[in-house]
Amino acid sequence: MSRDAAVSSSPSPASAPAPSPDRPLSFSGWPSLSALATVLGITASRLLRGRRLWLFLLLFAAPAALVLTIRRYDNVYDAANTEHVVVLVLFFQAVIPLSALLFAASLIQDDVEEQTLTYFLIRPIPRWMIYAVKALGGALVTSVLASAFAVLAMASARWGEPGHDINWLIQRAGYVAGLVSLAVLVYVAIFGCLGLVTKRALVVGVGYILVFEGILANIPFLLRYGTIMYHLRVLSVAWLGLDPSDWSIDLADAPSPTTSLQILLGAAALLLALGAWIFSAREFRVKTPEGN
């Protein structure tokens, strides 16, 4: 074959076949930001609609309503005691764990029931990241709601006292919001794992709240160091200037605030990673429109 024939036999750019529109696109390995935003949006909207939203609002508003009732009918109103009992005990020891349990125990089951889990799983997102975005997004929304009502309850208890003006409220609100966010994050991580390993997550979760955070956290014994509430109280003493004797905390034996903060963040990270791993390894029976 001559040199001219060899050249003429090669396809020209005009005659080269066009790429097929059905050819799959290569995936870069990075998750789609729009897909992550969709997961986050569906999780947040589920928290902010219907009966669940009203249930959360009732839970969060109950302490503020209780404070106003005490102020109205108590003959000798004790603002410090009311703040301690209602905000620092009732809100942190009951309201926050229960709200986190109601959200996290059905973190994945809600998607199974509403048939959105299949949609998530076919998106270009790693399975572990689906769980992480749902857990962190739900914790963020819950923290914002809980922080707002915790500050409202605190302001209702202290407002009008000498030295408790708007500047005090702003400074105090930042610390309270930090404590609330930490508590919500750790409890969501705990109850999220619980919802993946048992169908009785609500029952087991309530038992955990009563026994560990309600009883063991209040007993000055070694086991209290393993509770979330104890480390939150250590931080409350440091950040809010509370009396440690109110919690039976001996500062000489207690961990430093930095240590307690590291323990809470470390526990949250470990449990979130465990939940993401369980979610990645587990198979789910997904409902279909035909009911199969």
RODO-2510 file (C-alpha; in nm, 4 decimals, decimal comma):
residues 292
     n   res          X          Y          Z
     1     m     0,0000     0,0000     0,0000
     2     s     0,1356     0,3435    -0,0920
     3     r     0,1910     0,6223     0,1548
     4     d    -0,0905     0,8272    -0,0035
     5     a    -0,3317     0,5347     0,0267
     6     a    -0,2454     0,4864     0,3926
     7     v    -0,3162     0,8487     0,4656
     8     s    -0,6411     0,8493     0,2746
     9     s    -0,7641     0,5389     0,4549
    10     s    -0,7486     0,6969     0,8016
    11     p    -1,0815     0,8476     0,9111
    12     s    -1,1096     1,2222     0,8881
    13     p    -1,2380     1,4254     1,1854
    14     a    -1,5602     1,4887     0,9983
    15     s    -1,6212     1,1181     0,9440
    16     a    -1,5343     1,0078     1,3025
    17     p    -1,8298     0,8547     1,4876
    18     a    -2,0059     1,0884     1,7271
    19     p    -2,0040     0,9880     2,0933
    20     s    -2,3143     0,7984     2,1897
    21     p    -2,5530     1,0006     2,4087
    22     d    -2,6231     0,6822     2,6057
    23     r    -2,2578     0,6309     2,7000
    24     p    -2,2278     0,6504     3,0837
    25     l    -2,0356     0,9427     3,2211
    26     s    -1,7279     0,8736     3,4290
    27     f    -1,7698     0,9376     3,8013
    28     s    -1,4975     1,1434     3,9610
    29     g    -1,5252     0,9755     4,2991
    30     w    -1,6584     1,2870     4,4708
    31     p    -2,0219     1,2803     4,5831
    32     s    -2,2667     1,5066     4,4069
    33     l    -2,3284     1,8202     4,6108
    34     s    -2,6816     1,8460     4,4749
    35     a    -2,7492     1,4886     4,5860
    36     l    -2,6148     1,5651     4,9340
    37     a    -2,8324     1,8769     4,9463
    38     t    -3,1335     1,6637     4,8528
    39     v    -3,0655     1,4207     5,1373
    40     l    -3,0241     1,7103     5,3791
    41     g    -3,3373     1,8861     5,2519
    42     i    -3,5595     1,5797     5,2833
    43     t    -3,4295     1,5096     5,6350
    44     a    -3,4832     1,8691     5,7489
    45     s    -3,8283     1,8986     5,5933
    46     r    -3,9358     1,5781     5,7659
    47     l    -3,8498     1,7384     6,0999
    48     l    -4,0222     2,0658     6,0193
    49     r    -4,3624     1,9447     5,9120
    50     g    -4,6783     1,7847     6,0449
    51     r    -4,7254     1,6206     6,3806
    52     r    -4,3549     1,5707     6,4478
    53     l    -4,2891     1,9448     6,4373
    54     w    -4,5769     2,0117     6,6757
    55     l    -4,4505     1,7409     6,9093
    56     f    -4,1029     1,8953     6,9121
    57     l    -4,2451     2,2423     6,9729
    58     l    -4,4532     2,1164     7,2644
    59     l    -4,1519     1,9414     7,4167
    60     f    -3,9257     2,2444     7,3796
    61     a    -4,1853     2,5006     7,4924
    62     a    -4,2905     2,3091     7,8054
    63     p    -3,9988     2,4330     8,0252
    64     a    -4,0619     2,7994     7,9375
    65     a    -4,4330     2,7556     8,0088
    66     l    -4,3474     2,5913     8,3414
    67     v    -4,1175     2,8808     8,4348
    68     l    -4,3873     3,1378     8,3588
    69     t    -4,6375     2,9395     8,5632
    70     i    -4,3996     2,9286     8,8607
    71     r    -4,3337     3,3022     8,8351
    72     r    -4,7059     3,3711     8,8256
    73     y    -4,8146     3,1602     9,1213
    74     d    -4,5071     3,1242     9,3463
    75     n    -4,5348     3,3565     9,6447
    76     v    -4,1585     3,3752     9,6958
    77     y    -4,0034     3,3362     9,3534
    78     d    -3,6468     3,1973     9,3488
    79     a    -3,5028     3,2694     9,0050
    80     a    -3,1779     3,0768     9,0549
    81     n    -3,3552     2,7649     9,1770
    82     t    -3,6134     2,7820     8,8976
    83     e    -3,3432     2,8124     8,6323
    84     h    -3,1539     2,5208     8,7856
    85     v    -3,4509     2,2866     8,8137
    86     v    -3,6353     2,3699     8,4926
    87     v    -3,3609     2,4639     8,2462
    88     l    -3,0505     2,2812     8,3664
    89     v    -3,2246     1,9687     8,4920
    90     l    -3,5584     1,9236     8,3115
    91     f    -3,4481     2,0590     7,9748
    92     f    -3,1082     1,8923     7,9563
    93     q    -3,1945     1,5693     8,1341
    94     a    -3,5331     1,4978     7,9764
    95     v    -3,6359     1,7243     7,6885
    96     i    -3,3152     1,7074     7,4840
    97     p    -3,2625     1,3287     7,5120
    98     l    -3,6281     1,2575     7,4323
    99     s    -3,6321     1,4870     7,1279
   100     a    -3,3088     1,3309     6,9977
   101     l    -3,4554     0,9848     7,0548
   102     l    -3,7752     1,0663     6,8648
   103     f    -3,5725     1,1834     6,5667
   104     a    -3,2786     0,9424     6,5600
   105     a    -3,4588     0,6184     6,6442
   106     s    -3,6444     0,6392     6,3128
   107     l    -3,3633     0,8044     6,1173
   108     i    -3,3631     0,5369     5,8457
   109     q    -3,6989     0,3716     5,9079
   110     d    -3,8834     0,6877     5,8033
   111     d    -3,7154     0,6684     5,4629
   112     v    -3,8172     0,3055     5,4337
   113     e    -4,1786     0,3912     5,5164
   114     e    -4,1917     0,6919     5,2822
   115     q    -4,0079     0,5045     5,0028
   116     t    -3,7266     0,7607     4,9823
   117     l    -3,4458     0,5240     5,0809
   118     t    -3,4254     0,3702     4,7314
   119     y    -3,3933     0,7184     4,5840
   120     f    -3,1015     0,7919     4,8169
   121     l    -2,9263     0,4628     4,7451
   122     i    -2,9259     0,5094     4,3672
   123     r    -2,7738     0,8559     4,3909
   124     p    -2,3957     0,8989     4,3416
   125     i    -2,3301     0,9136     4,7164
   126     p    -2,1430     0,6618     4,9331
   127     r    -2,3821     0,4862     5,1685
   128     w    -2,1936     0,5941     5,4786
   129     m    -2,2240     0,9562     5,3695
   130     i    -2,6015     0,9269     5,3346
   131     y    -2,6231     0,8280     5,6993
   132     a    -2,3766     1,0977     5,8106
   133     v    -2,5612     1,3760     5,6263
   134     k    -2,8979     1,2631     5,7640
   135     a    -2,7687     1,2379     6,1219
   136     l    -2,5742     1,5652     6,1184
   137     g    -2,8496     1,7520     5,9338
   138     g    -3,1146     1,6334     6,1774
   139     a    -2,8904     1,7168     6,4727
   140     l    -2,8397     2,0681     6,3334
   141     v    -3,2112     2,1374     6,2915
   142     t    -3,2924     1,9918     6,6337
   143     s    -3,0121     2,1943     6,7947
   144     v    -3,1405     2,5215     6,6502
   145     l    -3,4928     2,4583     6,7778
   146     a    -3,3787     2,3303     7,1170
   147     s    -3,1308     2,6167     7,1677
   148     a    -3,3939     2,8814     7,0936
   149     f    -3,6380     2,7386     7,3476
   150     a    -3,3657     2,6756     7,6080
   151     v    -3,2653     3,0427     7,5878
   152     l    -3,6327     3,1395     7,6088
   153     a    -3,6783     2,9318     7,9244
   154     m    -3,3609     3,0768     8,0766
   155     a    -3,4680     3,4333     7,9956
   156     s    -3,8134     3,3651     8,1423
   157     a    -3,6512     3,2497     8,4660
   158     r    -3,4017     3,5340     8,5095
   159     w    -3,5451     3,8344     8,3284
   160     g    -3,5987     4,1396     8,5478
   161     e    -3,3319     4,0518     8,8038
   162     p    -3,0527     4,3066     8,8659
   163     g    -2,7600     4,2433     8,6328
   164     h    -2,9577     4,0154     8,4025
   165     d    -3,0005     4,2451     8,1048
   166     i    -2,9733     4,1892     7,7312
   167     n    -2,5915     4,1710     7,7423
   168     w    -2,6076     3,8971     8,0048
   169     l    -2,8649     3,7129     7,7975
   170     i    -2,6550     3,7266     7,4793
   171     q    -2,3435     3,5971     7,6557
   172     r    -2,5354     3,3267     7,8387
   173     a    -2,7242     3,2276     7,5247
   174     g    -2,4002     3,1421     7,3427
   175     y    -2,2883     2,9007     7,6129
   176     v    -2,6337     2,7445     7,6449
   177     a    -2,6566     2,6953     7,2684
   178     g    -2,3146     2,5264     7,2744
   179     l    -2,4226     2,2892     7,5517
   180     v    -2,7513     2,2117     7,3767
   181     s    -2,5774     2,1420     7,0447
   182     l    -2,3261     1,9087     7,2111
   183     a    -2,6016     1,7199     7,3897
   184     v    -2,8143     1,6827     7,0760
   185     l    -2,5176     1,5678     6,8676
   186     v    -2,4135     1,2938     7,1108
   187     y    -2,7678     1,1715     7,1732
   188     v    -2,8465     1,1597     6,8009
   189     a    -2,5297     0,9538     6,7505
   190     i    -2,6316     0,7136     7,0298
   191     f    -2,9937     0,6702     6,9311
   192     g    -2,9132     0,6592     6,5592
   193     c    -2,7023     0,3476     6,6192
   194     l    -2,9766     0,2098     6,8413
   195     g    -3,2342     0,2515     6,5657
   196     l    -3,0178     0,0479     6,3287
   197     v    -2,9723    -0,2526     6,5583
   198     t    -3,3143    -0,2927     6,7205
   199     k    -3,6777    -0,2373     6,6303
   200     r    -3,7496    -0,1402     6,9923
   201     a    -3,5254     0,1650     6,9822
   202     l    -3,7820     0,3898     7,1534
   203     v    -3,8269     0,1531     7,4475
   204     v    -3,4539     0,0867     7,4874
   205     g    -3,3788     0,4572     7,4439
   206     v    -3,6225     0,5621     7,7168
   207     g    -3,4655     0,3017     7,9455
   208     y    -3,1201     0,4411     7,8689
   209     i    -3,2342     0,7972     7,9462
   210     l    -3,3919     0,6946     8,2786
   211     v    -3,1143     0,4664     8,4024
   212     f    -2,7920     0,6196     8,2694
   213     e    -2,8705     0,9892     8,2297
   214     g    -3,1364     1,0095     8,5004
   215     i    -2,9959     0,7916     8,7806
   216     l    -2,6295     0,7053     8,7292
   217     a    -2,5366     1,0623     8,6290
   218     n    -2,6617     1,1843     8,9691
   219     i    -2,4774     0,9278     9,1826
   220     p    -2,1233     1,0346     9,2828
   221     f    -1,9685     0,7072     9,1738
   222     l    -1,7281     0,5945     8,9023
   223     l    -2,0066     0,4999     8,6570
   224     r    -2,1200     0,8606     8,6250
   225     y    -1,8015     0,9358     8,4265
   226     g    -1,9490     0,7256     8,1456
   227     t    -2,2675     0,9336     8,1150
   228     i    -2,3256     1,2248     7,8794
   229     m    -2,4989     1,4295     8,1472
   230     y    -2,1993     1,4291     8,3814
   231     h    -1,9662     1,5815     8,1235
   232     l    -2,2305     1,8355     8,0222
   233     r    -2,2508     1,9407     8,3874
   234     v    -1,8738     1,9772     8,4096
   235     l    -1,8940     2,2108     8,1104
   236     s    -2,1931     2,3926     8,2638
   237     v    -1,9934     2,4625     8,5799
   238     a    -1,7056     2,6020     8,3735
   239     w    -1,9025     2,7958     8,1123
   240     l    -2,2016     2,9164     8,3128
   241     g    -2,0288     2,9657     8,6484
   242     l    -2,2563     2,7243     8,8333
   243     d    -2,1928     2,5885     9,1800
   244     p    -2,0375     2,2411     9,1398
   245     s    -2,1887     2,1281     9,4699
   246     d    -2,5338     2,1482     9,3061
   247     w    -2,4263     1,8465     9,0975
   248     s    -2,2130     1,6809     9,3672
   249     i    -1,9070     1,7507     9,1515
   250     d    -1,5676     1,7691     9,3171
   251     l    -1,3507     1,9837     9,0915
   252     a    -1,0378     1,8188     9,2327
   253     d    -1,1484     1,4812     9,0957
   254     a    -1,3541     1,5956     8,7972
   255     p    -1,2069     1,6071     8,4451
   256     s    -1,1143     1,9455     8,3064
   257     p    -1,3661     2,1209     8,0792
   258     t    -1,1360     2,0544     7,7830
   259     t    -1,1281     1,6837     7,8639
   260     s    -1,5074     1,6654     7,8969
   261     l    -1,5473     1,8481     7,5652
   262     q    -1,3076     1,6057     7,3960
   263     i    -1,4925     1,3080     7,5461
   264     l    -1,8288     1,4308     7,4161
   265     l    -1,6999     1,5127     7,0680
   266     g    -1,5029     1,1883     7,0524
   267     a    -1,8052     0,9828     7,1577
   268     a    -2,0203     1,1567     6,8963
   269     a    -1,7637     1,0967     6,6198
   270     l    -1,7145     0,7319     6,7168
   271     l    -2,0868     0,6560     6,7341
   272     l    -2,1601     0,8401     6,4085
   273     a    -1,8865     0,6373     6,2384
   274     l    -2,0302     0,3168     6,3861
   275     g    -2,3792     0,4054     6,2646
   276     a    -2,2477     0,4878     5,9172
   277     w    -2,0655     0,1530     5,9036
   278     i    -2,3756    -0,0406     6,0145
   279     f    -2,5857     0,1435     5,7560
   280     s    -2,3310     0,0671     5,4830
   281     a    -2,3184    -0,3042     5,5670
   282     r    -2,6865    -0,3658     5,6300
   283     e    -2,9482    -0,4618     5,3731
   284     f    -3,2878    -0,2933     5,4003
   285     r    -3,6217    -0,4270     5,2816
   286     v    -3,7510    -0,1333     5,0829
   287     k    -4,1197    -0,0796     5,0204
   288     t    -4,2418    -0,0241     4,6655
   289     p    -4,5544     0,1538     4,5389
   290     e    -4,7062    -0,1875     4,4721
   291     g    -4,6548    -0,2795     4,8394
   292     n    -4,3828    -0,5429     4,7777
***
